[in-house]
Amino acid sequence: MLNVAELTDTTLRGAAINNWDVSVFKLIPVTDRIQMQFRAEFFNIANRVQFGNPGTAVGGPNFGVITSQLNQPRLVQFGLRLNF
């Protein structure tokens, strides 16, 4: 006899990934041989949510239900680098 709780539906799919990362760099000459680089990096700049995959256990309480989020919120990072 086959247990219904052990069946999984592999055709269920989650939403597509829509995550935009942007970086901006600026080189600032200090002397002939030394440069300073300013950098700004934005991760998930549109701050869009990416949901996890739905539950695939047929007969389970979470079948077809999305219960998680996969990505991080918008992150901004600044950096300063000295090239010599």
N, CA, C and O atoms as CSV, one atom per row, in Angstrom:
chain,resi,resn,atom,element,x,y,z
A,1,MET,N,N,0.843,-1.175,0.000
A,1,MET,CA,C,0.000,0.000,0.000
A,1,MET,C,C,0.890,1.241,0.000
A,1,MET,O,O,1.899,1.291,0.704
A,2,LEU,N,N,0.518,2.217,-0.777
A,2,LEU,CA,C,1.290,3.441,-0.932
A,2,LEU,C,C,0.801,4.502,0.043
A,2,LEU,O,O,-0.397,4.774,0.121
A,3,ASN,N,N,1.719,5.095,0.779
A,3,ASN,CA,C,1.383,6.156,1.725
A,3,ASN,C,C,1.286,7.479,0.974
A,3,ASN,O,O,2.248,7.889,0.326
A,4,VAL,N,N,0.147,8.149,1.051
A,4,VAL,CA,C,-0.081,9.386,0.304
A,4,VAL,C,C,0.839,10.501,0.807
A,4,VAL,O,O,1.225,11.368,0.023
A,5,ALA,N,N,1.192,10.500,2.071
A,5,ALA,CA,C,2.036,11.555,2.633
A,5,ALA,C,C,3.445,11.527,2.068
A,5,ALA,O,O,4.159,12.526,2.160
A,6,GLU,N,N,3.868,10.399,1.481
A,6,GLU,CA,C,5.220,10.293,0.940
A,6,GLU,C,C,5.314,10.761,-0.503
A,6,GLU,O,O,6.422,10.908,-1.019
A,7,LEU,N,N,4.205,10.999,-1.164
A,7,LEU,CA,C,4.224,11.456,-2.549
A,7,LEU,C,C,4.659,12.910,-2.611
A,7,LEU,O,O,4.339,13.703,-1.724
A,8,THR,N,N,5.383,13.252,-3.654
A,8,THR,CA,C,5.751,14.647,-3.884
A,8,THR,C,C,5.393,15.032,-5.309
A,8,THR,O,O,5.484,14.217,-6.227
A,9,ASP,N,N,4.992,16.259,-5.481
A,9,ASP,CA,C,4.669,16.789,-6.805
A,9,ASP,C,C,5.845,17.635,-7.269
A,9,ASP,O,O,6.056,18.735,-6.758
A,10,THR,N,N,6.605,17.137,-8.224
A,10,THR,CA,C,7.809,17.838,-8.688
A,10,THR,C,C,7.515,18.898,-9.739
A,10,THR,O,O,8.436,19.577,-10.194
A,11,THR,N,N,6.264,19.056,-10.133
A,11,THR,CA,C,5.943,20.065,-11.149
A,11,THR,C,C,5.658,21.435,-10.531
A,11,THR,O,O,5.548,22.423,-11.256
A,12,LEU,N,N,5.539,21.507,-9.221
A,12,LEU,CA,C,5.321,22.806,-8.578
A,12,LEU,C,C,6.603,23.626,-8.649
A,12,LEU,O,O,7.687,23.118,-8.364
A,13,ARG,N,N,6.479,24.870,-9.022
A,13,ARG,CA,C,7.647,25.742,-9.148
A,13,ARG,C,C,7.368,27.055,-8.433
A,13,ARG,O,O,6.224,27.489,-8.295
A,14,GLY,N,N,8.455,27.669,-7.986
A,14,GLY,CA,C,8.346,28.974,-7.340
A,14,GLY,C,C,8.421,30.088,-8.358
A,14,GLY,O,O,8.544,29.851,-9.560
A,15,ALA,N,N,8.345,31.292,-7.864
A,15,ALA,CA,C,8.415,32.467,-8.729
A,15,ALA,C,C,9.841,32.646,-9.270
A,15,ALA,O,O,10.797,32.105,-8.714
A,16,ALA,N,N,9.965,33.394,-10.336
A,16,ALA,CA,C,11.271,33.650,-10.954
A,16,ALA,C,C,12.111,34.573,-10.077
A,16,ALA,O,O,11.581,35.291,-9.229
A,17,ILE,N,N,13.410,34.547,-10.289
A,17,ILE,CA,C,14.331,35.409,-9.558
A,17,ILE,C,C,14.368,36.765,-10.245
A,17,ILE,O,O,14.577,36.854,-11.455
A,18,ASN,N,N,14.166,37.806,-9.472
A,18,ASN,CA,C,14.207,39.164,-10.014
A,18,ASN,C,C,14.979,40.031,-9.025
A,18,ASN,O,O,14.387,40.748,-8.218
A,19,ASN,N,N,16.290,39.957,-9.095
A,19,ASN,CA,C,17.163,40.627,-8.136
A,19,ASN,C,C,18.198,41.434,-8.909
A,19,ASN,O,O,18.934,40.878,-9.725
A,20,TRP,N,N,18.261,42.727,-8.662
A,20,TRP,CA,C,19.192,43.599,-9.381
A,20,TRP,C,C,20.261,44.109,-8.426
A,20,TRP,O,O,19.948,44.657,-7.369
A,21,ASP,N,N,21.527,43.928,-8.801
A,21,ASP,CA,C,22.665,44.445,-8.049
A,21,ASP,C,C,23.375,45.492,-8.912
A,21,ASP,O,O,23.563,45.286,-10.111
A,22,VAL,N,N,23.770,46.616,-8.301
A,22,VAL,CA,C,24.400,47.711,-9.036
A,22,VAL,C,C,25.655,48.144,-8.293
A,22,VAL,O,O,25.662,48.229,-7.065
A,23,SER,N,N,26.723,48.420,-9.050
A,23,SER,CA,C,27.967,48.933,-8.476
A,23,SER,C,C,28.390,50.185,-9.232
A,23,SER,O,O,28.242,50.270,-10.451
A,24,VAL,N,N,28.917,51.156,-8.489
A,24,VAL,CA,C,29.411,52.391,-9.077
A,24,VAL,C,C,30.818,52.633,-8.533
A,24,VAL,O,O,31.036,52.577,-7.322
A,25,PHE,N,N,31.783,52.906,-9.437
A,25,PHE,CA,C,33.172,53.132,-9.060
A,25,PHE,C,C,33.616,54.509,-9.533
A,25,PHE,O,O,33.171,54.986,-10.577
A,26,LYS,N,N,34.482,55.137,-8.773
A,26,LYS,CA,C,35.064,56.425,-9.160
A,26,LYS,C,C,36.541,56.392,-8.795
A,26,LYS,O,O,36.886,56.219,-7.626
A,27,LEU,N,N,37.416,56.557,-9.781
A,27,LEU,CA,C,38.854,56.633,-9.551
A,27,LEU,C,C,39.257,58.087,-9.387
A,27,LEU,O,O,38.937,58.929,-10.226
A,28,ILE,N,N,39.959,58.377,-8.304
A,28,ILE,CA,C,40.404,59.735,-8.005
A,28,ILE,C,C,41.933,59.725,-7.957
A,28,ILE,O,O,42.507,59.103,-7.063
A,29,PRO,N,N,42.610,60.400,-8.899
A,29,PRO,CA,C,44.081,60.409,-8.862
A,29,PRO,C,C,44.595,61.274,-7.701
A,29,PRO,O,O,44.147,62.403,-7.506
A,30,VAL,N,N,45.537,60.722,-6.941
A,30,VAL,CA,C,46.156,61.448,-5.840
A,30,VAL,C,C,47.499,62.002,-6.293
A,30,VAL,O,O,47.765,63.196,-6.152
A,31,THR,N,N,48.352,61.123,-6.842
A,31,THR,CA,C,49.612,61.508,-7.479
A,31,THR,C,C,49.700,60.737,-8.785
A,31,THR,O,O,48.723,60.125,-9.217
A,32,ASP,N,N,50.885,60.764,-9.424
A,32,ASP,CA,C,51.044,60.035,-10.679
A,32,ASP,C,C,50.890,58.523,-10.492
A,32,ASP,O,O,50.358,57.840,-11.366
A,33,ARG,N,N,51.349,58.008,-9.364
A,33,ARG,CA,C,51.335,56.563,-9.137
A,33,ARG,C,C,50.286,56.104,-8.140
A,33,ARG,O,O,50.076,54.900,-7.993
A,34,ILE,N,N,49.636,56.998,-7.467
A,34,ILE,CA,C,48.664,56.628,-6.434
A,34,ILE,C,C,47.271,57.085,-6.847
A,34,ILE,O,O,47.061,58.234,-7.234
A,35,GLN,N,N,46.332,56.156,-6.754
A,35,GLN,CA,C,44.934,56.459,-7.042
A,35,GLN,C,C,44.068,56.005,-5.872
A,35,GLN,O,O,44.372,55.020,-5.199
A,36,MET,N,N,42.991,56.737,-5.643
A,36,MET,CA,C,42.022,56.334,-4.647
A,36,MET,C,C,40.748,55.935,-5.394
A,36,MET,O,O,40.317,56.621,-6.321
A,37,GLN,N,N,40.163,54.831,-4.980
A,37,GLN,CA,C,38.939,54.351,-5.622
A,37,GLN,C,C,37.796,54.412,-4.614
A,37,GLN,O,O,37.872,53.825,-3.535
A,38,PHE,N,N,36.737,55.129,-4.983
A,38,PHE,CA,C,35.514,55.144,-4.176
A,38,PHE,C,C,34.534,54.201,-4.838
A,38,PHE,O,O,34.391,54.204,-6.061
A,39,ARG,N,N,33.865,53.402,-4.044
A,39,ARG,CA,C,32.971,52.380,-4.578
A,39,ARG,C,C,31.677,52.373,-3.770
A,39,ARG,O,O,31.699,52.430,-2.541
A,40,ALA,N,N,30.560,52.303,-4.473
A,40,ALA,CA,C,29.241,52.146,-3.850
A,40,ALA,C,C,28.577,50.942,-4.498
A,40,ALA,O,O,28.474,50.858,-5.722
A,41,GLU,N,N,28.127,50.009,-3.661
A,41,GLU,CA,C,27.502,48.779,-4.155
A,41,GLU,C,C,26.116,48.649,-3.543
A,41,GLU,O,O,25.936,48.805,-2.335
A,42,PHE,N,N,25.151,48.364,-4.390
A,42,PHE,CA,C,23.753,48.221,-3.976
A,42,PHE,C,C,23.296,46.820,-4.342
A,42,PHE,O,O,23.331,46.437,-5.511
A,43,PHE,N,N,22.870,46.061,-3.355
A,43,PHE,CA,C,22.372,44.707,-3.569
A,43,PHE,C,C,20.859,44.714,-3.397
A,43,PHE,O,O,20.340,45.258,-2.422
A,44,ASN,N,N,20.150,44.103,-4.356
A,44,ASN,CA,C,18.685,44.102,-4.399
A,44,ASN,C,C,18.172,45.543,-4.372
A,44,ASN,O,O,17.389,45.925,-3.503
A,45,ILE,N,N,18.626,46.322,-5.333
A,45,ILE,CA,C,18.358,47.763,-5.341
A,45,ILE,C,C,16.866,48.084,-5.425
A,45,ILE,O,O,16.441,49.113,-4.899
A,46,ALA,N,N,16.067,47.250,-6.061
A,46,ALA,CA,C,14.627,47.507,-6.158
A,46,ALA,C,C,13.880,47.021,-4.920
A,46,ALA,O,O,12.679,47.258,-4.789
A,47,ASN,N,N,14.574,46.350,-4.019
A,47,ASN,CA,C,14.007,45.839,-2.762
A,47,ASN,C,C,12.816,44.922,-3.019
A,47,ASN,O,O,11.791,45.019,-2.343
A,48,ARG,N,N,12.957,44.030,-4.002
A,48,ARG,CA,C,11.889,43.091,-4.344
A,48,ARG,C,C,12.037,41.811,-3.538
A,48,ARG,O,O,13.149,41.338,-3.302
A,49,VAL,N,N,10.925,41.264,-3.125
A,49,VAL,CA,C,10.938,40.024,-2.361
A,49,VAL,C,C,11.020,38.831,-3.316
A,49,VAL,O,O,10.423,38.844,-4.393
A,50,GLN,N,N,11.761,37.810,-2.911
A,50,GLN,CA,C,11.850,36.569,-3.667
A,50,GLN,C,C,11.352,35.459,-2.751
A,50,GLN,O,O,12.004,35.116,-1.765
A,51,PHE,N,N,10.201,34.906,-3.080
A,51,PHE,CA,C,9.598,33.883,-2.245
A,51,PHE,C,C,10.244,32.526,-2.494
A,51,PHE,O,O,10.779,32.272,-3.573
A,52,GLY,N,N,10.192,31.660,-1.493
A,52,GLY,CA,C,10.724,30.309,-1.608
A,52,GLY,C,C,9.801,29.433,-2.439
A,52,GLY,O,O,8.763,29.886,-2.924
A,53,ASN,N,N,10.183,28.195,-2.596
A,53,ASN,CA,C,9.374,27.245,-3.359
A,53,ASN,C,C,8.209,26.747,-2.507
A,53,ASN,O,O,8.302,26.703,-1.280
A,54,PRO,N,N,7.106,26.372,-3.170
A,54,PRO,CA,C,5.962,25.856,-2.410
A,54,PRO,C,C,6.246,24.451,-1.884
A,54,PRO,O,O,7.119,23.747,-2.391
A,55,GLY,N,N,5.497,24.060,-0.862
A,55,GLY,CA,C,5.610,22.710,-0.326
A,55,GLY,C,C,5.159,21.678,-1.347
A,55,GLY,O,O,4.152,21.889,-2.022
A,56,THR,N,N,5.878,20.566,-1.477
A,56,THR,CA,C,5.584,19.573,-2.519
A,56,THR,C,C,5.070,18.254,-1.977
A,56,THR,O,O,4.805,17.347,-2.766
A,57,ALA,N,N,4.915,18.100,-0.663
A,57,ALA,CA,C,4.440,16.837,-0.084
A,57,ALA,C,C,2.921,16.759,-0.236
A,57,ALA,O,O,2.180,17.488,0.424
A,58,VAL,N,N,2.469,15.858,-1.121
A,58,VAL,CA,C,1.038,15.702,-1.375
A,58,VAL,C,C,0.359,15.208,-0.105
A,58,VAL,O,O,0.809,14.233,0.497
A,59,GLY,N,N,-0.705,15.861,0.304
A,59,GLY,CA,C,-1.448,15.475,1.490
A,59,GLY,C,C,-0.952,16.154,2.751
A,59,GLY,O,O,-1.592,16.056,3.798
A,60,GLY,N,N,0.166,16.834,2.669
A,60,GLY,CA,C,0.705,17.535,3.826
A,60,GLY,C,C,0.002,18.862,4.035
A,60,GLY,O,O,-0.658,19.362,3.124
A,61,PRO,N,N,0.131,19.442,5.221
A,61,PRO,CA,C,-0.561,20.709,5.490
A,61,PRO,C,C,0.009,21.891,4.707
A,61,PRO,O,O,-0.684,22.893,4.532
A,62,ASN,N,N,1.244,21.802,4.235
A,62,ASN,CA,C,1.861,22.904,3.491
A,62,ASN,C,C,1.945,22.629,1.993
A,62,ASN,O,O,2.747,23.258,1.303
A,63,PHE,N,N,1.132,21.700,1.469
A,63,PHE,CA,C,1.172,21.390,0.043
A,63,PHE,C,C,0.749,22.607,-0.766
A,63,PHE,O,O,-0.370,23.100,-0.619
A,64,GLY,N,N,1.644,23.090,-1.618
A,64,GLY,CA,C,1.361,24.240,-2.478
A,64,GLY,C,C,1.449,25.583,-1.776
A,64,GLY,O,O,1.129,26.611,-2.374
A,65,VAL,N,N,1.876,25.596,-0.522
A,65,VAL,CA,C,1.942,26.832,0.259
A,65,VAL,C,C,3.389,27.312,0.324
A,65,VAL,O,O,4.295,26.525,0.598
A,66,ILE,N,N,3.604,28.592,0.075
A,66,ILE,CA,C,4.933,29.193,0.177
A,66,ILE,C,C,5.083,29.737,1.593
A,66,ILE,O,O,4.277,30.555,2.038
A,67,THR,N,N,6.118,29.281,2.300
A,67,THR,CA,C,6.280,29.658,3.705
A,67,THR,C,C,7.607,30.349,4.000
A,67,THR,O,O,7.951,30.544,5.166
A,68,SER,N,N,8.357,30.723,2.966
A,68,SER,CA,C,9.672,31.314,3.232
A,68,SER,C,C,10.013,32.399,2.222
A,68,SER,O,O,9.392,32.519,1.166
A,69,GLN,N,N,11.013,33.176,2.579
A,69,GLN,CA,C,11.581,34.198,1.704
A,69,GLN,C,C,13.048,33.854,1.510
A,69,GLN,O,O,13.728,33.512,2.478
A,70,LEU,N,N,13.557,33.936,0.274
A,70,LEU,CA,C,14.915,33.491,-0.017
A,70,LEU,C,C,15.955,34.596,-0.041
A,70,LEU,O,O,17.130,34.329,0.215
A,71,ASN,N,N,15.570,35.809,-0.334
A,71,ASN,CA,C,16.591,36.850,-0.509
A,71,ASN,C,C,16.647,37.805,0.678
A,71,ASN,O,O,15.806,37.760,1.575
A,72,GLN,N,N,17.642,38.655,0.660
A,72,GLN,CA,C,17.844,39.670,1.694
A,72,GLN,C,C,17.174,40.979,1.271
A,72,GLN,O,O,16.913,41.175,0.084
A,73,PRO,N,N,16.893,41.872,2.215
A,73,PRO,CA,C,16.392,43.194,1.825
A,73,PRO,C,C,17.504,44.000,1.160
A,73,PRO,O,O,18.630,43.520,1.034
A,74,ARG,N,N,17.195,45.206,0.741
A,74,ARG,CA,C,18.178,46.060,0.076
A,74,ARG,C,C,19.366,46.294,1.007
A,74,ARG,O,O,19.199,46.633,2.179
A,75,LEU,N,N,20.567,46.107,0.463
A,75,LEU,CA,C,21.806,46.351,1.196
A,75,LEU,C,C,22.643,47.350,0.420
A,75,LEU,O,O,22.745,47.263,-0.804
A,76,VAL,N,N,23.247,48.310,1.132
A,76,VAL,CA,C,24.117,49.304,0.521
A,76,VAL,C,C,25.469,49.218,1.214
A,76,VAL,O,O,25.549,49.129,2.439
A,77,GLN,N,N,26.530,49.245,0.414
A,77,GLN,CA,C,27.885,49.119,0.958
A,77,GLN,C,C,28.788,50.126,0.257
A,77,GLN,O,O,28.762,50.248,-0.968
A,78,PHE,N,N,29.582,50.842,1.035
A,78,PHE,CA,C,30.520,51.817,0.500
A,78,PHE,C,C,31.929,51.353,0.802
A,78,PHE,O,O,32.174,50.731,1.835
A,79,GLY,N,N,32.867,51.654,-0.103
A,79,GLY,CA,C,34.256,51.269,0.111
A,79,GLY,C,C,35.202,52.329,-0.406
A,79,GLY,O,O,34.877,53.088,-1.319
A,80,LEU,N,N,36.363,52.368,0.187
A,80,LEU,CA,C,37.424,53.269,-0.219
A,80,LEU,C,C,38.699,52.446,-0.327
A,80,LEU,O,O,39.054,51.729,0.609
A,81,ARG,N,N,39.396,52.543,-1.465
A,81,ARG,CA,C,40.562,51.728,-1.709
A,81,ARG,C,C,41.690,52.617,-2.230
A,81,ARG,O,O,41.466,53.516,-3.040
A,82,LEU,N,N,42.884,52.355,-1.758
A,82,LEU,CA,C,44.068,53.108,-2.199
A,82,LEU,C,C,44.929,52.197,-3.050
A,82,LEU,O,O,45.422,51.175,-2.575
A,83,ASN,N,N,45.112,52.571,-4.322
A,83,ASN,CA,C,45.944,51.791,-5.252
A,83,ASN,C,C,47.292,52.479,-5.401
A,83,ASN,O,O,47.350,53.675,-5.686
A,84,PHE,N,N,48.382,51.730,-5.209
A,84,PHE,CA,C,49.710,52.316,-5.384
A,84,PHE,C,C,50.623,51.341,-6.079
A,84,PHE,O,O,51.790,51.652,-6.318
